[in-house]
Amino acid sequence: MTDPAQRARLAFLSRVIIKETDHLLITNGRVFSQPMTPERAQRLTDDIEDSEQVDAFVSRFGRLQDTLGNRLLPELLDALGESVGAVIDNLDRAEKLGLVSSAEQWIVVRRLRNQMVYEYIESPSVLSDALESGHAFASELEATSVAMIRMLGAHEWGDKATIEKFLAARGSS
């Protein structure tokens, strides 16, 4: 059972997740329209336009993962009457509920974000591998967004029209 304040937080977070998901996918398409090779990663310090796109991808990737895992998931679990605990416990519960495909994979990808911050990575091959891994995981972030938004919609914990539009754009309901 949710109170009005919790319903408002869930509705707000659903709107944020929808925007963050859409923005990540747009940037993901732009950055990875060509492969992220070690040579391309090496050129990021000189190619300002590409560098800014990669920065946007890394930022949006991290922001969506944080919003899903650290903000929406605990709130959603609480609203569902589930216990809320440490991140790994919440992710394990989310996996059992079908909201994430693998709690363990989420923890691995949380560490991956640090490798995608290229100002601190001196090896172009480590950076390009990390970015390509982030690119591969973007679809999992979208799937998690869809699962959580679908759950919110099923309980009427968000704007129905906005949720339906988001899900319809992904062939989901």
C-alpha positions, 0 to 999 in steps of 0.5 A, a space after each residue: 500500500 502506498 501513501 500519497 507522498 510515495 505515489 508522488 515519488 514513484 510518479 516522479 521517478 517514472 518520469 525521470 526514468 523515461 527521460 533518462 532511458 530515451 536520452 541514453 539510447 539516443 546518445 548510445 546510437 550516436 557514439 556507437 554508430 562506429 565501433 569504439 576501437 583502441 585507436 578511436 579511444 586514443 583520439 578522444 583527447 584530441 577529438 572534442 566532438 567525439 569526446 563530448 559524445 562519449 562523455 554524454 554516454 558515460 554520464 547518461 549511462 551512470 545516471 540511469 543506472 543510479 536512478 534505477 538501482 539506487 532511487 527507483 528500486 528501493 522505492 518500488 520494493 517498499 511500495 510492493 511491501 518488500 524489504 529494502 536493504 543493501 544494494 545487492 540485496 535489493 538487486 537480488 530481490 529485483 531479479 526474483 521479481 523479474 525486474 533485472 535479468 541478473 543481480 550479479 551482472 548489475 554489480 559488475 557493470 557498476 564497477 565498469 562505469 569507473 573504467 569508462 571515465 576516460 580521463 583516468 584510463 591510460 590504456 586505450 584498449 581498456 577504455 575501448 573495451 569498457 565503453 563497448 561493454 557499456 554499449 552492450 549493457 545499454 539494452 539491459 538498462 532499457 529492459 530494466 527500465 521497461 520492467 520497472 515502468 511496467 510494474 509502476 503502470 500495473 499498480 497505477 503508480 505513475 502517469 498512465 498516458 506517459 507510461 503507455 507511450 513509453 511502453 508502446 514505443 518499445 513494443 511492450 505493454 
